[in-house]
Each structure stands twice: as structure tokens, then as C-alpha cells.
Amino acid sequence: MNNICKHPFNSIQVQNTGEIYCCCCFWTDFYSFGNIFEQSFDEIWNGDKAKEFRKQFIENNYKYCKLDVCDPAYENITPSYTAPYPKRIEFSYDRHCNVRCIFCRNEKNKEEEEYNRQKEKRIEDNFDKIFTPIIQNAELVELNSAGELFASKHSVEILKKIININPDIKFGIISNGILFTKETTQKLGLEDRLDYAIISIHASTEKTYNKLVERGNFKAVTENVKYLSSLKKQGKINALQLNFVVTALNYKEMKDFVKFAKEMDGTAFFINYHRQIQSDELEKDLDVTLDTHPKHNELVKILTDPIFKDEHCFINDYLKNLKPVKLSLIQRIKNLLKK
């Protein structure tokens, strides 16, 4: 038995282009196992590219992974270059969203929307033929890390199709939480099919939330998290994860966020900011983890609080390994003037 990241052996991520990855395409540098519109799934899942990827993991070589943003999901598994059908499927391509987080995306233009719609239609038209055997063998489907499931007609229809194919399937839902209501959950038949819920909040107060999430609704999110918390406490879902991307705008609320997660019987999940769409100047302002940021040392000091060792808290390795920076007298004066 070996301690190896499990994803290349039991998971896939589906993109609307038909490309198949073992997990997040961004974090594996777009290493595709193949294209579902050009090859059979058997040819993809146990083809040469998949075998090469697994070979590197078996040899403890994660050269295809961006370990600065991804913590491998290690498990003791029997190493093999081939694998049975994946137990976990992630559909991660539908970018429809009802909000705009300032560190996540720009506004979409009509050309992009039309392009994505064409790709989605191809998925819809071929869904039963291509994905039925995969879903029949799966145990869990994750929706939707690329956008907002409940804001998308396409993703909701995909969810319904999946339930029709495999009524026993469980779901992991990634959401901003605004539309993740009790009524919607029950209407879609999700209440008894949820394995986990991941809600992106990024703040402990409405004021800070509104700085980070345009068109958001902090009160709706917190109310819906309380509903999901009730399911967790009833044993109806296994995990409730509350996401918090650390920036210069919200880092002072990290401790309160852990307290809130604990009240909800969930996990405060802290990850470092990493640039997606911002200008160089905005990145310098937002990324408090940079050792050149005037608030860097203050963040490092906050992270020494024992609360971040609580069982209801997860902090990725990047944040754990931050070190204070020795500042010059001039820089210390400048920082004080900025307060």
C-alpha cells in the first residue's frame, strides 16, 4: 500500500470541450487524459496519457500538479497504471453565475456566452449516450465549481438527468449559497442525496462580503448555511465546507469565520488568493500573502492564533508556511501611515 493522491485513480473532471481531467484542470496544468467526443471513455481512462499521469504519482513525482495551490488527496491505495471506472465525477465547466467575486471573474461578453452555450448543447445532446455507463458506475457527482449550479438551467437539467440514470447517486454541491435554499433542495430531490456542500462566503460580516461579492446576498447565504448545518447535524450530509479566499480585504475576519463554521458544525476552509483576472496593481493590493504587502506581517501574526488548529478549521500549506518579513524603518513608518 502506498500514500498517493487518489484522484488519478478514481476521479474525473469533465469540461464542456469534452476534455477529461483527473481533477482541476487549472491545478494539473491542463493535462488531459483525452477527449470524450473523439475517443471512447475506456480508451481515455486507461489510455497512454492516463497511465503516464498515474506513473508519475506512483513514483511520488507531482510534476504535473501545481502544489502551491493544491494539497494532494493522499490515500493508501494499491498502485496501478490502470484503474476501474471512476467513483467520482466532477462536471466543472458551466460558468453561469448570479454573482461576481472580485477575485474570480470578469463580466462575460456575448461571444463567450454563445461559445459556452454551443459547448453545453453538445454535452446535452450526447449526455445519455456518453455518460450513462460512467454515471451508472459512479458513487458521487460534483456540481459546479466553475459557476453557480442553481443559477443555471443547463446544470439543473444535467443534475436531473444524473438522478434518472442513477437514483442512488450522491452529490457534492459547490455554491455561493444564495440560491441553495431549503425549497430548491427539496424540489430537486437533493436533501437525501447530498454527500457534502461547499459554500463560498469569504467574509464574516456583510460589509466585507459586499466588497468581495458583487450582486451577492449575505443574509440569504447565512440563512441557507444554517439550513445546511441542520442537515449536517441530522447526519443527512457528511461535510459542510465554508470557503474563504484570504485577501487584504477580509483577513482580519478569519478568526470569526472559524467561530461561525464551528457553530454550523462545518469547516472553515482557508486558501490563499491566487491571481485569475486581476491587473498587476489590483493583485498587489489584494494579495496580502505577498511579502511585499504592507499587511503581510499582520496576517502572519493572526495565523499564529490557536483557533486555526481547531478541528473545524483547514488552512492550506501555502498559508501555513508564511513567514514574517523584516521591514526597514522607512517601510514600518509607511505602513503605520497607511493605517
Secondary structure, DSSP 8 states (H G I E B T S, - for coil): -EEEESHHHHEEEE-TTSEEESS-TTTTTT---EETTTS-HHHHHTSHHHHHHHHHHHTT--TTS-TTT----EEEE---SS--S-SEEEE------S-EETTT-----HHHHHHHHHHHHHHHHHHHHHHHHHHHT-SEEEE-TTS-GGG-HHHHHHHHHHHHH-TT-EEEEEE-SSS--HHHHHHTT-TTTEEEEEEE---SSHHHHHHHEET--HHHHHHHHHHHHHHHHTTSSSEEEEEEEE-TTTGGGHHHHHHHHHHTT-EEEEEE---SS--HHHHHHH-TTSTTSTTHHHHHHHTTSGGGGSTTEEE-HHHHT-------HHHHHHHHHH-
